[in-house]
Amino acid sequence: MAAEQRKLLEQLMGADQLIGTGAQGRNSQLSITDPKVCRSYLVGTCPHDLFTNTKQDLGPCPKVHSEVLKTEYETASPAEKAKWGFEFDYMRDMQKYIDDCDRRIETAQRRLEKTPDEIRQTNNLLKQIADLNNTINTGLLEVSVLGETGSVAMALNEMHKIRTAKHQKETAERDLKNLQDTSGPSGHQKLQVCDVCGAYLSRLDNDRRLADHFFGKMHMGYSDMRKGFKKLSAELKGRAPPVRHHEEEDPYAAGGRSGGRGPRYGGGGGGGGFRRRGGRW
């Protein structure tokens, strides 16, 4: 929606007048290589446009989105695109937000794990059940031997011990089931974490609710971003990013918003060092 609104404004006002609406002090004329231009928008979809009106809304992009420059990029020759190397900027931008999402997923998954106290209680109950089971089996064998020797009184006494052990075992098994139902993932309404966008899902959700999630804006946004990153990684495999000699061409060369991470190429709407990463696709 944000991209569509910006496009409509460009048509009404003209691209040159729109430049600077998101950040004051911008020049009214920008070239395609100007670091103020959002390179993610030129190559594909700016992450800031993917999650508007969702929990992960990134707000307006601090860089310029120009439909005129996007058209210029799309009609440029492969040689020109290779010289600019904006695809590497786009990859680094996507990598930043994918890494952020993966960290949220790992944090959410840890929250659903059993606590140390729950683990201790579970282990104690499992040991108790195993010990009681061993007591029952040993007692049954003892009753059999006593029965063969005619020691009826002793056999009856042993049977009483067996019944007590069985009752204790049933109680321990109920306690274990209750603990499993109220701790870890089961205790959080049988929640699980979506490994694409990091949202919590309930295993009790019906098909409609699950469909609403998987076709929702946030999930689709991260899904498209992950697929786009994987596809672009394959296309750029073996290619080196262009060397940018002048700091004014590359705001990331001297640290910039990226904090100096990664090779000497930057742009798009964010920072973060570019690196290939295995993940959830």
C-alpha positions as protocol buffer text, in pm:
chain_id: "A"
residue {
  index: 1
  type: MET
  ca { x: 0 y: 0 z: 0 }
}
residue {
  index: 2
  type: ALA
  ca { x: 282 y: 241 z: 85 }
}
residue {
  index: 3
  type: ALA
  ca { x: 444 y: 180 z: -255 }
}
residue {
  index: 4
  type: GLU
  ca { x: 113 y: 232 z: -434 }
}
residue {
  index: 5
  type: GLN
  ca { x: 48 y: 558 z: -248 }
}
residue {
  index: 6
  type: ARG
  ca { x: 395 y: 685 z: -331 }
}
residue {
  index: 7
  type: LYS
  ca { x: 347 y: 593 z: -697 }
}
residue {
  index: 8
  type: LEU
  ca { x: 16 y: 780 z: -706 }
}
residue {
  index: 9
  type: LEU
  ca { x: 178 y: 1087 z: -549 }
}
residue {
  index: 10
  type: GLU
  ca { x: 454 y: 1077 z: -808 }
}
residue {
  index: 11
  type: GLN
  ca { x: 197 y: 1072 z: -1085 }
}
residue {
  index: 12
  type: LEU
  ca { x: 11 y: 1369 z: -932 }
}
residue {
  index: 13
  type: MET
  ca { x: 308 y: 1578 z: -819 }
}
residue {
  index: 14
  type: GLY
  ca { x: 593 y: 1455 z: -1032 }
}
residue {
  index: 15
  type: ALA
  ca { x: 885 y: 1249 z: -910 }
}
residue {
  index: 16
  type: ASP
  ca { x: 1115 y: 1548 z: -860 }
}
residue {
  index: 17
  type: GLN
  ca { x: 868 y: 1721 z: -628 }
}
residue {
  index: 18
  type: LEU
  ca { x: 813 y: 1404 z: -430 }
}
residue {
  index: 19
  type: ILE
  ca { x: 1183 y: 1356 z: -364 }
}
residue {
  index: 20
  type: GLY
  ca { x: 1248 y: 1453 z: -5 }
}
residue {
  index: 21
  type: THR
  ca { x: 899 y: 1392 z: 131 }
}
residue {
  index: 22
  type: GLY
  ca { x: 1039 y: 1130 z: 370 }
}
residue {
  index: 23
  type: ALA
  ca { x: 1351 y: 1319 z: 469 }
}
residue {
  index: 24
  type: GLN
  ca { x: 1408 y: 1691 z: 462 }
}
residue {
  index: 25
  type: GLY
  ca { x: 1702 y: 1856 z: 296 }
}
residue {
  index: 26
  type: ARG
  ca { x: 1730 y: 1621 z: -1 }
}
residue {
  index: 27
  type: ASN
  ca { x: 1830 y: 1749 z: -341 }
}
residue {
  index: 28
  type: SER
  ca { x: 1549 y: 1796 z: -590 }
}
residue {
  index: 29
  type: GLN
  ca { x: 1754 y: 1616 z: -858 }
}
residue {
  index: 30
  type: LEU
  ca { x: 1905 y: 1276 z: -783 }
}
residue {
  index: 31
  type: SER
  ca { x: 2096 y: 1040 z: -1007 }
}
residue {
  index: 32
  type: ILE
  ca { x: 2040 y: 666 z: -991 }
}
residue {
  index: 33
  type: THR
  ca { x: 2373 y: 618 z: -813 }
}
residue {
  index: 34
  type: ASP
  ca { x: 2302 y: 877 z: -544 }
}
residue {
  index: 35
  type: PRO
  ca { x: 2327 y: 710 z: -200 }
}
residue {
  index: 36
  type: LYS
  ca { x: 2003 y: 883 z: -100 }
}
residue {
  index: 37
  type: VAL
  ca { x: 1814 y: 657 z: -342 }
}
residue {
  index: 38
  type: CYS
  ca { x: 1674 y: 330 z: -205 }
}
residue {
  index: 39
  type: ARG
  ca { x: 1848 y: 60 z: -403 }
}
residue {
  index: 40
  type: SER
  ca { x: 1626 y: -213 z: -266 }
}
residue {
  index: 41
  type: TYR
  ca { x: 1331 y: -31 z: -422 }
}
residue {
  index: 42
  type: LEU
  ca { x: 1514 y: -6 z: -755 }
}
residue {
  index: 43
  type: VAL
  ca { x: 1598 y: -377 z: -771 }
}
residue {
  index: 44
  type: GLY
  ca { x: 1294 y: -531 z: -607 }
}
residue {
  index: 45
  type: THR
  ca { x: 1076 y: -445 z: -309 }
}
residue {
  index: 46
  type: CYS
  ca { x: 1191 y: -225 z: -25 }
}
residue {
  index: 47
  type: PRO
  ca { x: 1143 y: -404 z: 310 }
}
residue {
  index: 48
  type: HIS
  ca { x: 973 y: -91 z: 443 }
}
residue {
  index: 49
  type: ASP
  ca { x: 691 y: -150 z: 192 }
}
residue {
  index: 50
  type: LEU
  ca { x: 638 y: -515 z: 289 }
}
residue {
  index: 51
  type: PHE
  ca { x: 506 y: -483 z: 643 }
}
residue {
  index: 52
  type: THR
  ca { x: 295 y: -166 z: 655 }
}
residue {
  index: 53
  type: ASN
  ca { x: 12 y: -188 z: 910 }
}
residue {
  index: 54
  type: THR
  ca { x: 150 y: -511 z: 1062 }
}
residue {
  index: 55
  type: LYS
  ca { x: 325 y: -581 z: 1393 }
}
residue {
  index: 56
  type: GLN
  ca { x: 655 y: -557 z: 1207 }
}
residue {
  index: 57
  type: ASP
  ca { x: 579 y: -222 z: 1041 }
}
residue {
  index: 58
  type: LEU
  ca { x: 921 y: -66 z: 974 }
}
residue {
  index: 59
  type: GLY
  ca { x: 785 y: 282 z: 917 }
}
residue {
  index: 60
  type: PRO
  ca { x: 867 y: 493 z: 611 }
}
residue {
  index: 61
  type: CYS
  ca { x: 1190 y: 423 z: 428 }
}
residue {
  index: 62
  type: PRO
  ca { x: 1452 y: 691 z: 505 }
}
residue {
  index: 63
  type: LYS
  ca { x: 1567 y: 678 z: 143 }
}
residue {
  index: 64
  type: VAL
  ca { x: 1405 y: 803 z: -176 }
}
residue {
  index: 65
  type: HIS
  ca { x: 1166 y: 583 z: -374 }
}
residue {
  index: 66
  type: SER
  ca { x: 1150 y: 721 z: -727 }
}
residue {
  index: 67
  type: GLU
  ca { x: 936 y: 549 z: -988 }
}
residue {
  index: 68
  type: VAL
  ca { x: 1134 y: 733 z: -1257 }
}
residue {
  index: 69
  type: LEU
  ca { x: 1465 y: 593 z: -1132 }
}
residue {
  index: 70
  type: LYS
  ca { x: 1313 y: 247 z: -1088 }
}
residue {
  index: 71
  type: THR
  ca { x: 1207 y: 253 z: -1454 }
}
residue {
  index: 72
  type: GLU
  ca { x: 1557 y: 370 z: -1549 }
}
residue {
  index: 73
  type: TYR
  ca { x: 1705 y: 74 z: -1362 }
}
residue {
  index: 74
  type: GLU
  ca { x: 1462 y: -177 z: -1512 }
}
residue {
  index: 75
  type: THR
  ca { x: 1543 y: -60 z: -1867 }
}
residue {
  index: 76
  type: ALA
  ca { x: 1921 y: -46 z: -1810 }
}
residue {
  index: 77
  type: SER
  ca { x: 2149 y: -294 z: -1983 }
}
residue {
  index: 78
  type: PRO
  ca { x: 2292 y: -594 z: -1794 }
}
residue {
  index: 79
  type: ALA
  ca { x: 2636 y: -432 z: -1816 }
}
residue {
  index: 80
  type: GLU
  ca { x: 2510 y: -115 z: -1647 }
}
residue {
  index: 81
  type: LYS
  ca { x: 2337 y: -314 z: -1374 }
}
residue {
  index: 82
  type: ALA
  ca { x: 2654 y: -514 z: -1314 }
}
residue {
  index: 83
  type: LYS
  ca { x: 2854 y: -192 z: -1289 }
}
residue {
  index: 84
  type: TRP
  ca { x: 2615 y: -44 z: -1034 }
}
residue {
  index: 85
  type: GLY
  ca { x: 2589 y: -366 z: -834 }
}
residue {
  index: 86
  type: PHE
  ca { x: 2265 y: -264 z: -666 }
}
residue {
  index: 87
  type: GLU
  ca { x: 2170 y: -630 z: -633 }
}
residue {
  index: 88
  type: PHE
  ca { x: 2436 y: -665 z: -363 }
}
residue {
  index: 89
  type: ASP
  ca { x: 2286 y: -370 z: -176 }
}
residue {
  index: 90
  type: TYR
  ca { x: 1944 y: -534 z: -201 }
}
residue {
  index: 91
  type: MET
  ca { x: 2083 y: -862 z: -70 }
}
residue {
  index: 92
  type: ARG
  ca { x: 2246 y: -694 z: 227 }
}
residue {
  index: 93
  type: ASP
  ca { x: 1924 y: -509 z: 303 }
}
residue {
  index: 94
  type: MET
  ca { x: 1721 y: -832 z: 294 }
}
residue {
  index: 95
  type: GLN
  ca { x: 1986 y: -1015 z: 499 }
}
residue {
  index: 96
  type: LYS
  ca { x: 1954 y: -759 z: 779 }
}
residue {
  index: 97
  type: TYR
  ca { x: 1580 y: -811 z: 817 }
}
residue {
  index: 98
  type: ILE
  ca { x: 1603 y: -1188 z: 772 }
}
residue {
  index: 99
  type: ASP
  ca { x: 1864 y: -1203 z: 1049 }
}
residue {
  index: 100
  type: ASP
  ca { x: 1643 y: -990 z: 1274 }
}
residue {
  index: 101
  type: CYS
  ca { x: 1349 y: -1223 z: 1208 }
}
residue {
  index: 102
  type: ASP
  ca { x: 1559 y: -1534 z: 1274 }
}
residue {
  index: 103
  type: ARG
  ca { x: 1669 y: -1392 z: 1609 }
}
residue {
  index: 104
  type: ARG
  ca { x: 1306 y: -1331 z: 1703 }
}
residue {
  index: 105
  type: ILE
  ca { x: 1222 y: -1688 z: 1602 }
}
residue {
  index: 106
  type: GLU
  ca { x: 1500 y: -1830 z: 1821 }
}
residue {
  index: 107
  type: THR
  ca { x: 1388 y: -1614 z: 2116 }
}
residue {
  index: 108
  type: ALA
  ca { x: 1025 y: -1720 z: 2073 }
}
residue {
  index: 109
  type: GLN
  ca { x: 1121 y: -2087 z: 2055 }
}
residue {
  index: 110
  type: ARG
  ca { x: 1323 y: -2059 z: 2376 }
}
residue {
  index: 111
  type: ARG
  ca { x: 1020 y: -1910 z: 2551 }
}
residue {
  index: 112
  type: LEU
  ca { x: 822 y: -2222 z: 2467 }
}
residue {
  index: 113
  type: GLU
  ca { x: 1083 y: -2461 z: 2600 }
}
residue {
  index: 114
  type: LYS
  ca { x: 1052 y: -2622 z: 2944 }
}
residue {
  index: 115
  type: THR
  ca { x: 1199 y: -2431 z: 3237 }
}
residue {
  index: 116
  type: PRO
  ca { x: 1479 y: -2593 z: 3444 }
}
residue {
  index: 117
  type: ASP
  ca { x: 1228 y: -2660 z: 3723 }
}
residue {
  index: 118
  type: GLU
  ca { x: 989 y: -2830 z: 3480 }
}
residue {
  index: 119
  type: ILE
  ca { x: 1272 y: -3044 z: 3347 }
}
residue {
  index: 120
  type: ARG
  ca { x: 1371 y: -3143 z: 3704 }
}
residue {
  index: 121
  type: GLN
  ca { x: 1013 y: -3235 z: 3794 }
}
residue {
  index: 122
  type: THR
  ca { x: 975 y: -3438 z: 3475 }
}
residue {
  index: 123
  type: ASN
  ca { x: 1297 y: -3632 z: 3539 }
}
residue {
  index: 124
  type: ASN
  ca { x: 1197 y: -3702 z: 3901 }
}
residue {
  index: 125
  type: LEU
  ca { x: 856 y: -3835 z: 3797 }
}
residue {
  index: 126
  type: LEU
  ca { x: 1007 y: -4051 z: 3524 }
}
residue {
  index: 127
  type: LYS
  ca { x: 1252 y: -4202 z: 3773 }
}
residue {
  index: 128
  type: GLN
  ca { x: 972 y: -4254 z: 4027 }
}
residue {
  index: 129
  type: ILE
  ca { x: 758 y: -4433 z: 3769 }
}
residue {
  index: 130
  type: ALA
  ca { x: 1050 y: -4653 z: 3664 }
}
residue {
  index: 131
  type: ASP
  ca { x: 1127 y: -4746 z: 4027 }
}
residue {
  index: 132
  type: LEU
  ca { x: 762 y: -4828 z: 4099 }
}
residue {
  index: 133
  type: ASN
  ca { x: 739 y: -5037 z: 3785 }
}
residue {
  index: 134
  type: ASN
  ca { x: 1044 y: -5232 z: 3898 }
}
residue {
  index: 135
  type: THR
  ca { x: 888 y: -5279 z: 4245 }
}
residue {
  index: 136
  type: ILE
  ca { x: 568 y: -5415 z: 4089 }
}
residue {
  index: 137
  type: ASN
  ca { x: 749 y: -5661 z: 3864 }
}
residue {
  index: 138
  type: THR
  ca { x: 970 y: -5783 z: 4148 }
}
residue {
  index: 139
  type: GLY
  ca { x: 667 y: -5819 z: 4375 }
}
residue {
  index: 140
  type: LEU
  ca { x: 475 y: -6025 z: 4119 }
}
residue {
  index: 141
  type: LEU
  ca { x: 770 y: -6260 z: 4088 }
}
residue {
  index: 142
  type: GLU
  ca { x: 788 y: -6286 z: 4470 }
}
residue {
  index: 143
  type: VAL
  ca { x: 416 y: -6366 z: 4493 }
}
residue {
  index: 144
  type: SER
  ca { x: 460 y: -6643 z: 4238 }
}
residue {
  index: 145
  type: VAL
  ca { x: 743 y: -6799 z: 4438 }
}
residue {
  index: 146
  type: LEU
  ca { x: 556 y: -6767 z: 4769 }
}
residue {
  index: 147
  type: GLY
  ca { x: 247 y: -6924 z: 4615 }
}
residue {
  index: 148
  type: GLU
  ca { x: 445 y: -7225 z: 4501 }
}
residue {
  index: 149
  type: THR
  ca { x: 587 y: -7271 z: 4851 }
}
residue {
  index: 150
  type: GLY
  ca { x: 247 y: -7234 z: 5017 }
}
residue {
  index: 151
  type: SER
  ca { x: 336 y: -6915 z: 5203 }
}
residue {
  index: 152
  type: VAL
  ca { x: -11 y: -6769 z: 5164 }
}
residue {
  index: 153
  type: ALA
  ca { x: 13 y: -6502 z: 5434 }
}
residue {
  index: 154
  type: MET
  ca { x: 339 y: -6368 z: 5297 }
}
residue {
  index: 155
  type: ALA
  ca { x: 199 y: -6377 z: 4943 }
}
residue {
  index: 156
  type: LEU
  ca { x: -104 y: -6173 z: 5052 }
}
residue {
  index: 157
  type: ASN
  ca { x: 121 y: -5919 z: 5223 }
}
residue {
  index: 158
  type: GLU
  ca { x: 328 y: -5889 z: 4904 }
}
residue {
  index: 159
  type: MET
  ca { x: 11 y: -5840 z: 4697 }
}
residue {
  index: 160
  type: HIS
  ca { x: -84 y: -5550 z: 4924 }
}
residue {
  index: 161
  type: LYS
  ca { x: 255 y: -5390 z: 4853 }
}
residue {
  index: 162
  type: ILE
  ca { x: 201 y: -5441 z: 4480 }
}
residue {
  index: 163
  type: ARG
  ca { x: -141 y: -5275 z: 4488 }
}
residue {
  index: 164
  type: THR
  ca { x: 6 y: -4979 z: 4678 }
}
residue {
  index: 165
  type: ALA
  ca { x: 289 y: -4949 z: 4423 }
}
residue {
  index: 166
  type: LYS
  ca { x: 40 y: -4962 z: 4134 }
}
residue {
  index: 167
  type: HIS
  ca { x: -166 y: -4684 z: 4293 }
}
residue {
  index: 168
  type: GLN
  ca { x: 148 y: -4472 z: 4341 }
}
residue {
  index: 169
  type: LYS
  ca { x: 251 y: -4537 z: 3982 }
}
residue {
  index: 170
  type: GLU
  ca { x: -89 y: -4428 z: 3849 }
}
residue {
  index: 171
  type: THR
  ca { x: -67 y: -4109 z: 4057 }
}
residue {
  index: 172
  type: ALA
  ca { x: 284 y: -4035 z: 3927 }
}
residue {
  index: 173
  type: GLU
  ca { x: 173 y: -4096 z: 3567 }
}
residue {
  index: 174
  type: ARG
  ca { x: -118 y: -3852 z: 3612 }
}
residue {
  index: 175
  type: ASP
  ca { x: 120 y: -3595 z: 3760 }
}
residue {
  index: 176
  type: LEU
  ca { x: 355 y: -3640 z: 3465 }
}
residue {
  index: 177
  type: LYS
  ca { x: 73 y: -3596 z: 3215 }
}
residue {
  index: 178
  type: ASN
  ca { x: -49 y: -3283 z: 3394 }
}
residue {
  index: 179
  type: LEU
  ca { x: 304 y: -3143 z: 3394 }
}
residue {
  index: 180
  type: GLN
  ca { x: 344 y: -3211 z: 3023 }
}
residue {
  index: 181
  type: ASP
  ca { x: 8 y: -3047 z: 2952 }
}
residue {
  index: 182
  type: THR
  ca { x: 92 y: -2732 z: 3147 }
}
residue {
  index: 183
  type: SER
  ca { x: 458 y: -2680 z: 3061 }
}
residue {
  index: 184
  type: GLY
  ca { x: 662 y: -2617 z: 2751 }
}
residue {
  index: 185
  type: PRO
  ca { x: 481 y: -2589 z: 2416 }
}
residue {
  index: 186
  type: SER
  ca { x: 172 y: -2772 z: 2545 }
}
residue {
  index: 187
  type: GLY
  ca { x: 140 y: -2533 z: 2834 }
}
residue {
  index: 188
  type: HIS
  ca { x: 127 y: -2237 z: 2598 }
}
residue {
  index: 189
  type: GLN
  ca { x: -200 y: -2351 z: 2439 }
}
residue {
  index: 190
  type: LYS
  ca { x: 0 y: -2593 z: 2225 }
}
residue {
  index: 191
  type: LEU
  ca { x: 181 y: -2302 z: 2063 }
}
residue {
  index: 192
  type: GLN
  ca { x: 451 y: -2329 z: 1805 }
}
residue {
  index: 193
  type: VAL
  ca { x: 659 y: -2065 z: 1629 }
}
residue {
  index: 194
  type: CYS
  ca { x: 624 y: -1999 z: 1257 }
}
residue {
  index: 195
  type: ASP
  ca { x: 974 y: -2056 z: 1116 }
}
residue {
  index: 196
  type: VAL
  ca { x: 915 y: -1802 z: 838 }
}
residue {
  index: 197
  type: CYS
  ca { x: 788 y: -1491 z: 1017 }
}
residue {
  index: 198
  type: GLY
  ca { x: 824 y: -1574 z: 1389 }
}
residue {
  index: 199
  type: ALA
  ca { x: 455 y: -1546 z: 1479 }
}
residue {
  index: 200
  type: TYR
  ca { x: 302 y: -1781 z: 1737 }
}
residue {
  index: 201
  type: LEU
  ca { x: 67 y: -2044 z: 1597 }
}
residue {
  index: 202
  type: SER
  ca { x: -168 y: -2270 z: 1790 }
}
residue {
  index: 203
  type: ARG
  ca { x: -192 y: -2634 z: 1693 }
}
residue {
  index: 204
  type: LEU
  ca { x: -558 y: -2604 z: 1787 }
}
residue {
  index: 205
  type: ASP
  ca { x: -626 y: -2343 z: 1518 }
}
residue {
  index: 206
  type: ASN
  ca { x: -872 y: -2444 z: 1250 }
}
residue {
  index: 207
  type: ASP
  ca { x: -787 y: -2437 z: 880 }
}
residue {
  index: 208
  type: ARG
  ca { x: -939 y: -2091 z: 836 }
}
residue {
  index: 209
  type: ARG
  ca { x: -721 y: -1934 z: 1106 }
}
residue {
  index: 210
  type: LEU
  ca { x: -410 y: -2103 z: 970 }
}
residue {
  index: 211
  type: ALA
  ca { x: -493 y: -1984 z: 619 }
}
residue {
  index: 212
  type: ASP
  ca { x: -538 y: -1630 z: 753 }
}
residue {
  index: 213
  type: HIS
  ca { x: -187 y: -1652 z: 895 }
}
residue {
  index: 214
  type: PHE
  ca { x: -9 y: -1808 z: 597 }
}
residue {
  index: 215
  type: PHE
  ca { x: -172 y: -1566 z: 354 }
}
residue {
  index: 216
  type: GLY
  ca { x: -138 y: -1269 z: 587 }
}
residue {
  index: 217
  type: LYS
  ca { x: 74 y: -968 z: 498 }
}
residue {
  index: 218
  type: MET
  ca { x: 351 y: -1028 z: 752 }
}
residue {
  index: 219
  type: HIS
  ca { x: 399 y: -1397 z: 671 }
}
residue {
  index: 220
  type: MET
  ca { x: 385 y: -1337 z: 296 }
}
residue {
  index: 221
  type: GLY
  ca { x: 629 y: -1048 z: 332 }
}
residue {
  index: 222
  type: TYR
  ca { x: 895 y: -1258 z: 505 }
}
residue {
  index: 223
  type: SER
  ca { x: 825 y: -1552 z: 276 }
}
residue {
  index: 224
  type: ASP
  ca { x: 879 y: -1336 z: -33 }
}
residue {
  index: 225
  type: MET
  ca { x: 1190 y: -1181 z: 120 }
}
residue {
  index: 226
  type: ARG
  ca { x: 1345 y: -1519 z: 200 }
}
residue {
  index: 227
  type: LYS
  ca { x: 1266 y: -1655 z: -145 }
}
residue {
  index: 228
  type: GLY
  ca { x: 1399 y: -1340 z: -308 }
}
residue {
  index: 229
  type: PHE
  ca { x: 1721 y: -1356 z: -109 }
}
residue {
  index: 230
  type: LYS
  ca { x: 1773 y: -1722 z: -197 }
}
residue {
  index: 231
  type: LYS
  ca { x: 1708 y: -1659 z: -567 }
}
residue {
  index: 232
  type: LEU
  ca { x: 1936 y: -1356 z: -582 }
}
residue {
  index: 233
  type: SER
  ca { x: 2210 y: -1541 z: -392 }
}
residue {
  index: 234
  type: ALA
  ca { x: 2208 y: -1812 z: -659 }
}
residue {
  index: 235
  type: GLU
  ca { x: 2212 y: -1558 z: -941 }
}
residue {
  index: 236
  type: LEU
  ca { x: 2505 y: -1364 z: -794 }
}
residue {
  index: 237
  type: LYS
  ca { x: 2707 y: -1670 z: -694 }
}
residue {
  index: 238
  type: GLY
  ca { x: 3065 y: -1626 z: -811 }
}
residue {
  index: 239
  type: ARG
  ca { x: 3020 y: -1256 z: -885 }
}
residue {
  index: 240
  type: ALA
  ca { x: 3217 y: -999 z: -690 }
}
residue {
  index: 241
  type: PRO
  ca { x: 3048 y: -677 z: -579 }
}
residue {
  index: 242
  type: PRO
  ca { x: 3167 y: -358 z: -750 }
}
residue {
  index: 243
  type: VAL
  ca { x: 3442 y: -160 z: -583 }
}
residue {
  index: 244
  type: ARG
  ca { x: 3326 y: 187 z: -488 }
}
residue {
  index: 245
  type: HIS
  ca { x: 3618 y: 419 z: -446 }
}
residue {
  index: 246
  type: HIS
  ca { x: 3444 y: 730 z: -321 }
}
residue {
  index: 247
  type: GLU
  ca { x: 3278 y: 760 z: 15 }
}
residue {
  index: 248
  type: GLU
  ca { x: 3003 y: 980 z: -129 }
}
residue {
  index: 249
  type: GLU
  ca { x: 2906 y: 691 z: -357 }
}
residue {
  index: 250
  type: ASP
  ca { x: 2883 y: 451 z: -67 }
}
residue {
  index: 251
  type: PRO
  ca { x: 2750 y: 576 z: 268 }
}
residue {
  index: 252
  type: TYR
  ca { x: 2841 y: 239 z: 421 }
}
residue {
  index: 253
  type: ALA
  ca { x: 3210 y: 259 z: 333 }
}
residue {
  index: 254
  type: ALA
  ca { x: 3282 y: 474 z: 639 }
}
residue {
  index: 255
  type: GLY
  ca { x: 3048 y: 292 z: 873 }
}
residue {
  index: 256
  type: GLY
  ca { x: 2722 y: 481 z: 809 }
}
residue {
  index: 257
  type: ARG
  ca { x: 2403 y: 327 z: 945 }
}
residue {
  index: 258
  type: SER
  ca { x: 2542 y: -20 z: 899 }
}
residue {
  index: 259
  type: GLY
  ca { x: 2806 y: 30 z: 1167 }
}
residue {
  index: 260
  type: GLY
  ca { x: 3081 y: -60 z: 923 }
}
residue {
  index: 261
  type: ARG
  ca { x: 2979 y: -423 z: 887 }
}
residue {
  index: 262
  type: GLY
  ca { x: 3035 y: -609 z: 566 }
}
residue {
  index: 263
  type: PRO
  ca { x: 3230 y: -533 z: 246 }
}
residue {
  index: 264
  type: ARG
  ca { x: 3251 y: -192 z: 81 }
}
residue {
  index: 265
  type: TYR
  ca { x: 2913 y: -175 z: -74 }
}
residue {
  index: 266
  type: GLY
  ca { x: 2594 y: -43 z: 70 }
}
residue {
  index: 267
  type: GLY
  ca { x: 2260 y: 117 z: 9 }
}
residue {
  index: 268
  type: GLY
  ca { x: 1902 y: 7 z: 16 }
}
residue {
  index: 269
  type: GLY
  ca { x: 1702 y: 91 z: 320 }
}
residue {
  index: 270
  type: GLY
  ca { x: 1922 y: -65 z: 585 }
}
residue {
  index: 271
  type: GLY
  ca { x: 2259 y: -191 z: 688 }
}
residue {
  index: 272
  type: GLY
  ca { x: 2394 y: -518 z: 810 }
}
residue {
  index: 273
  type: GLY
  ca { x: 2686 y: -711 z: 671 }
}
residue {
  index: 274
  type: PHE
  ca { x: 2620 y: -919 z: 363 }
}
residue {
  index: 275
  type: ARG
  ca { x: 2694 y: -1286 z: 399 }
}
residue {
  index: 276
  type: ARG
  ca { x: 2544 y: -1601 z: 264 }
}
residue {
  index: 277
  type: ARG
  ca { x: 2349 y: -1791 z: 522 }
}
residue {
  index: 278
  type: GLY
  ca { x: 2163 y: -2117 z: 538 }
}
residue {
  index: 279
  type: GLY
  ca { x: 1819 y: -2078 z: 682 }
}
residue {
  index: 280
  type: ARG
  ca { x: 1449 y: -2136 z: 652 }
}
residue {
  index: 281
  type: TRP
  ca { x: 1328 y: -2108 z: 298 }
}
